[in-house]
Amino acid sequence: MRKKAILYGVVAMLLPLMASAQVVEPRMMRDVERKAAAEAWADSVLATLSPRQQAAQLIMPMTWPRVDKAGLDNWHRQVVEGEFGCVLWQKGSPKNVVRLANWMRREARVPMLVAMDGEWGLSMRLSDSMKWPRNMLLGATDDPRLAYEYGRATADEARRIGIHVNFAPVLDVNSNPANPVIGNRSLGSSPDLVIRMGLAYAKGLEDNGLLSTAKHFPGHGDTSTDSHKTLPVISRSRAQLEQVELAPFRAYIREGYGGMMVGHLSVPALGTGVRATSAIPAVVTDLLQHEMGFGGLIFTDGLGMKGIVNGAGELGVYVTTILAGADILVAPTDPFQALDDVTAAVDKGILSQAEITRRCRKVLVWKHLLGADSREPLETKHLDADLRPSASRELLERIYEGAMTLVKSEQGILPLDKEDRVALLTYGDDSAELLRSTINRVAHTDGYTIRRSTGPAARRTILDKLRSYDRVVVAVTWKGFAPGKDLTKLLAETKSVLLFHTSPYAALDYMEAMKAATAVGFAYDTRPEGMRAMGRALTGERPVSGKLSVDLPPLYKQGDGLTLGK
């Protein structure tokens, strides 16, 4: 072990000294004719742009798709007055997105590159769309085929409403259970799992015309603070970074996927000091582009986040992140100020006009590749049906069924059958009625609920009643609701199944309870699809194949999971 550590240390010291890697050409640029057409279009547009208009192509305001007077006035300012090259949709409806996109396609001097923050599909920001699960549940399937299909479905939804870029996949390895900002946004706590599932998802997006964006480079998983509120510190050595944080991003780059979002993090091993990674040329240019060979579009994380506001340095957020190597400034708090700052920095010689022109051309090339130069209006009819196709609904069911995880099953407790009298205790604030009714189709099941507000006397009464049943199923539906010694005692004295319809990290408070229970399972959330899928798993109506997506020391580790037939 010591020899291995010494070897990693030597590699870490040598990495910064190695010659620049050859740039990996993005997959979307490998069709020679398509690339040539994109470059020709970009050059024709670039020739018509003033230096200020070129700088505007690098700015991506975050916009709420509203069609009231204030919303329309703001949109007019961004499209016509600011001539910004990009837009990131915030919360709203697909109907409004289509309406504003069609207006932009008519009125913009250069049509905009449109992005979404769709880590779990359109529903992360937009109402009236398919509600896909958080990534940690997808990771529990450990099935790259499902991840690819999920990427394909997401690309179809996004392109239907005129979106070209998805800020996903999240390639952060959530190695810190106390992480307050990544958590179930991550695919898991293992670099190998994140690579398998993240790259399959990226392929599903890009094979179907949507640019993927790996985030949050160089890795936001091992932190206990939120970069929206402060500048998190990643304290790993360079060798540890290579093994964990950087591994998924290196794999993504090797495969030629096209987008990268740089996080706002302090990583002393990368020489950041008290400044953010997104503000450091040694990270964004030297490491990401020269050493790792990334040749796609580089996006900042949101520029209103405290991580960069506090970690930008004296030149300010906008100029510093351009200097560091970003192509597109995402969600500046004031996009017009961002444009003024960048153009002023060019006038003062702080920024090179040649660099602004180079990056503007790069953005324009990607616009053509992704179809963002289209003036064709988006169809307004059948929008609801198009965003919830039957194929996506069926895929959603398969993802949930593939994610249901059992890490323990003893004494022949499963599957539950018609001879069993079953009690289902919902332990939290959310109802598990669908879980009860699904089990009840096979085994008679009575439902009980203990909420955080349930008093001691009522709690004792409920727990005493449960002792008379053949099987007791406890569904934890609220993270942070401790089990208590009385519940643990009940689990030990009955044939019991303990389920977590929450983040799996809730189980860290249930170590004694998991030891006491006869069976332990993870359903990851309280969505109806998960309630139904777990009910079918417990009764043997569906096979069980899910694998735990994170480490839960000391009892369970990532990859644990029983395989049970139908």
Number of C-alpha atoms within 10 A of each C-alpha: 6 7 8 9 12 12 12 18 15 12 14 18 12 10 15 14 9 10 9 15 14 13 17 18 18 18 15 21 18 11 9 10 10 14 17 13 14 23 19 15 18 21 15 13 15 18 10 10 17 11 16 18 20 28 25 28 29 29 27 27 25 21 17 18 25 21 16 8 9 10 14 15 12 16 21 18 13 23 22 14 12 18 22 28 28 27 21 22 22 20 19 17 19 26 20 16 22 21 18 18 22 19 17 21 21 14 14 18 16 25 24 26 25 23 23 23 21 20 22 21 25 26 20 19 19 23 14 15 20 22 17 24 23 20 23 25 32 30 31 31 25 24 20 20 14 22 26 21 19 25 29 24 22 27 27 18 23 25 18 18 24 23 27 24 27 27 22 26 31 25 32 33 29 31 21 17 21 15 17 14 18 23 25 26 21 28 31 32 28 21 21 14 24 28 23 18 27 31 27 23 25 31 25 25 30 21 16 16 20 28 27 26 28 29 24 25 26 32 27 31 27 23 22 17 18 20 24 18 15 17 23 23 22 22 14 16 16 20 20 17 19 19 13 22 27 23 21 30 30 17 16 25 25 16 16 21 28 27 25 29 25 28 24 35 29 24 24 17 16 19 13 20 14 17 22 27 30 35 30 24 19 19 24 26 19 17 19 25 22 19 19 21 21 29 20 26 21 24 26 29 26 23 24 16 19 18 26 32 20 17 25 24 16 8 13 16 22 27 25 23 27 24 21 18 25 26 24 25 27 25 23 22 14 12 21 18 12 23 25 15 17 25 24 15 17 20 12 10 10 15 18 15 18 11 15 23 19 15 23 24 23 20 24 31 23 24 24 21 22 22 18 22 20 16 17 9 15 16 13 14 9 8 17 14 10 14 21 16 13 11 9 19 13 10 16 20 16 15 26 27 25 24 29 30 30 27 20 18 17 13 8 10 17 17 16 23 18 15 10 16 17 26 25 25 23 25 25 22 16 15 18 25 17 19 25 25 18 20 28 21 14 20 20 17 23 18 16 19 19 17 15 13 9 12 10 8 8 11 16 13 10 14 18 12 11 21 16 13 17 16 23 26 25 23 27 29 25 21 17 15 16 17 17 12 11 14 18 18 16 19 27 17 13 19 22 26 26 25 26 24 28 21 20 25 19 21 24 17 15 17 17 18 22 23 15 22 26 24 23 23 26 29 30 30 23 21 18 15 20 26 28 21 27 30 24 24 27 25 21 19 16 18 18 24 21 31 26 31 33 29 22 19 11 8 12 15 17 17 21 19 22 17 14 15 11 12
